[in-house]
Amino acid sequence: MSASVEELKAIASPVVVDARGVSCPGPILAAKKQIPSVTVGNVMEVLATDSGTLKDIPAWCRKMGHDFLGSFEEAGAIHLFLRKAK
Amino acid sequence: MLTPPWRNTSQYQRKQVTKMSKKTIIVFSGDYDRMMAAFIIANGAAAMDDEVTMFFTFWGLSALRKQQKPVGGKSDNSFLQNMFGGMLPKHAEKLGLSKFNFGGAGRFMMKKVMKSENVMTVAELISTAQEQGIKMIACTMSMDVLGISKDELIDGIEYAGVATYLGEADESNVNLFI
C-alpha cells in the first residue's frame, strides 16, 4: 500500500513525531514511544533527517503490524506516514 | 465471491508478521564501538516489541560499572583481582575503541563527532535499554575473575551463569556474540 505524495501531504496527522537530527536507532525509539498515544485507525507522522529511516520505519511497521502509507522529502526532512492497525 | 475462502488469508498473515520474538546478545568485548553496536541492536529490537536479553561476560562487564565508584566497604578481593579491577575501564564512557583508540584520543574524537551528529553514547544507550525493559545479566564467574563486585555495577541488572544464558538462547531466534 503506497499513497502518492499529494495524498500524503493532504493527511492531517493527529500525532507527529519529531525525530529530526537524531541518528539510528533514535527514530524508531521515538516511534515506539509515541505509538500508544495514537488511536487505532489513525495516522502517525514521523519526521526524520537520518536517511536510514526511509527503510527503517517501513520495517518497523511490518514487524509491529501497522500499515506504512509512504514518505516524501521536503526542506531537508523526511516525512513518513503510517496507520496504526492494532 | 471469486476468491476461494482458503485464499482469503489476510487476517492470518497479519498475525504471523506481528509475532513477538526474542533476541539474545552475548557482550564479551569491552570496546566502545562494539558496545555501541550491541546496544543499538538491542534497543532497536526492543523498539520492535522483541524481548531482549543481554549477557555480559569478561571485558563486556566494564560497560555495566557505575560512573561513581562505591565508597567504603572493605573488599575481600585478592591483590591480583584488585589489579584487574583497577586496570579495567572505570565505566561505559571510558571504554576504548577497537581501532584508532590511541590511548583514548581516538575515542575522544569519535565522541565529538557523535555529539555533533546526535548519535547516542553508550551511557545513553544503556539507560534507554533499561527504560525499554531489556534484561541485562552479568556473568558471575567473570565478575569473580576480574574482581568486580555487585555494588560496583549499575542497579536493575541480574546475576547468573551459562545455564541461564543458554535457557534464554533456546527461546530466541537471533543470538549474537559481540
Interface residues (C-beta under 8 A of the other chain):
Chain A: G21 V22 S23 C24 P25 G26 I28 L29 A31 K32 W60 R62 K63 M64 G65 A85 K86
Chain B: R14 V17 T18 I40 N43 G44 A46 A47 M48 D49 E117 N118 V119 M120 T128
